[in-house]
């Protein structure tokens, strides 16, 4: 890790912007989703939980575009790493991009829009938690797919800055899952209790 830190200028404005967007995004969607779950203000203002979820999902997508732009600009603004500038590394980066994309897209198709973009916080629940592919091979496949995409993107660009930012992405997702998973489990536990009472 020391050699990686020595290859990056952490004071570069593009690097700082990338770190801030990486940390801000999961913080934003978790705070807004919890606020909505407790108050129903967003769905109330927009007239339905579905419209509220679609609005939040749209904002999250835009924030993710901004994060990816800042990530790329930070890489392009700093030096490359000679040891990553070979065909094997390039192919490894492409494989990671492919695998990450499969995880992200298959997660989206398994969850649907509302399942992906925190619909359970809006009261839009599935019958049960999704356990089909890719959820049957690892937990939080969308987060790990996204991390693999950033890692692949960094390797393709032979960028030590990209590698360091990928670590920040991974850490931010780990923190997000520690915050999200117990809450989501509790939502579905309450749903199961209500279903048993109603039957």
N, C-alpha and C positions, 0 to 999 in steps of 0.2 A: 504493500500500500504506500510505503514511503516513496518508492520510485515513481509511483503514479502521481502523488501529490507534488513531487518535484518537477513534473512535466506540465503542470497546469498553473495558470495565473488566476487565483481565486478572486482577485480584485477587478478582473475584467468585467465591465458592465453587462456584457452578454451572458457571461457565466453566472453572475449574480441574478440576472433576470430569469435564467433557466432554473436555478435552484429555487427561487421564490415561487415560480409557477408550479414546479413539481410539488413543493410542500403545500401550496395554497389549494390546489385542486381537490384532493381528498378531504382536506379540512373543510372547504366550502360545502361540498356535497353532503358531508356528514352533519355539519351544523344545520344546514337548511332542511335536510330530511328529518332530523330529530325535532326541529322547530315545527315542521309541518305535522309530524306525528302527534305532537303534544297539543298544538293549537288549531290545526286544520285551516290556518289563515290563507295559505296559498290556494288550496282547492276552493275555499270559500270565495276568495277574491275573483277567481277565474270561472266559478260556477260549477265545477265538477272535479273530482279527484283525478280523472283521466287527463283533463286539460292541465291541471297542476303538474302532474307527472310529465306530460309532454313538454311543458314549458321548462321544467327543471332539466329534463333530458337534453333539450336544445341548448340550454346554457352550458351544461357539462360538455357537450360535443364541441361547442365553440371554445371553451376553456382548454380542451384537449388539443385542439388545433393550435391555439396560442402556445401551449406548452411544447408541442412538437416543433413549432417554428423557433422558439427560444432555444431549445435543445440543439437544433441544427445550426443556428447562428453562432451559438457558443462553440461548437465544434469547428466551424469554418473559420472562426476568429483566432484560433490557437493552433500551435504546431501539430503536425502528425507524428506518428511513431514509426520509425524505420522497421522495427521487428514485425509490425502488422501489415507492411506493404509487400505482401507476397500472395500468389494465387491461392494457396491453401487457406490463409486467413480470410481472403475475400470470399471464398466458397463457404467457409464456416459462417461468416456473417450472413450470407444469403440463406443458408439452411436455417439459421436462427430466425431470420425474418419470416421465412416460410412457416416454420413451426409455430412461431408466435401468432402469425395471422390466422392459422388454423384454429388455435386455441381461442383467440378473440372472437372470430366469426362463428365458430361452433357454439361458444358460450352464448353469443347474442341470439342465435337461432333457437337454442334450447330454452332460453329465458323469455324471449320476446322483448319488445321495447320497454314495456312497463316493468318486467322482471329485471332487466338490465339497469334501468334508471330509477331504482329505489321505489318502485310501485308499492312494495309492502309497507312502506312508511306512510303511503297515502291511503292505506286500507285496501289496496288492490292485491289480493293474495291468490296464489295458486292453490290447487287442492292439497298439494304437499310440496316439500322442498324438492327441487330438481336433482335427480341422481343419474340421469343418462349422460352419455359422452358430451363433453369432456369431464363432467363432474364425477364420473366414476373412476377416473384415473388420478385426479388430484383436486385438492380444495382450491377455491378461488382461481380457476383457470384463466379468467379474463385478466386478472392482475398479473399472473405469471406470464401469460401470453404477451401482454403489453411490455413487461420487463424484458422478455426475450426479443421483442421488436426493437427496443431501444439498444439492447446489447448488440444485436446484429447490425443495426444502423451505425453504431460506434465503431465496430470492427471493420465494416465496409469502408468507412471513412478513415480508418487507421488512426483513430482519435483517442489519445489518453483522456482528454476532456470528456468525451462521450462515455468512456468507461467509468470515470468518476461520477458523472451525472447518473449513469445507470445504477450505481450503488445507492445514490440518493433516491432514485425511483423505487428501488427494491425496499429500502428502509421505510419510505413513506407508505408503501402498500402494506408492509408488515404491521406498522402502527395502525393503519386503517382497519385491517382485519381484526386486530385485537379489540378495536372499538366496535366494529360492526357485527361480528359473528355472534357474540352473546345476545345482542339486541335482537337480531333477526331470529335467533333460536327462540327467544322469549315470545316474539310476535306469533310464531307458528305453534308454540306450546299453548298460548292463550287461545288460538284458533281451534286447536285440537280439543281443549277443555270445553269450549263453547259448543263444538260439534257433538261431544259426548253428552252434554247436558240437554241438547236439543233432540237427541235421539232416544 
